[in-house]
């Protein structure tokens, strides 16, 4: 399986800033996450990946490898997806603050998916 992980860096501090600056801070944070992750989810799906879940400001996805020769294709698709997502223009929330940054990691190997 190929595992793909993306995390919005410095999002916790940004959330604090938004809630301090704006009365509707929680709504602004929700819209920001929904818009950003909506685009990421669409991209993952377009490249054949499956979103496994979210943890705060990060998303976990996988590309399952059903036969040995499909391994290279799965890695290629996950990599291309990562490159496209990395090139997304993430929203600039405030002019006096740098835009959000996204960190992406990809791993490959045998694994077990389970919910505990």
Protein Blocks (a to p, Z undefined) as FASTA:
>chain_A
ZZdddddehklmmmmmmmmmpmklmmmmmmmmmmmmmmmmmmmmmnopacfbdehjaccd
ddddfbfklmmmmmmmmmmmmmmmmmpccddfbfkbccddddddddedddddddZZ
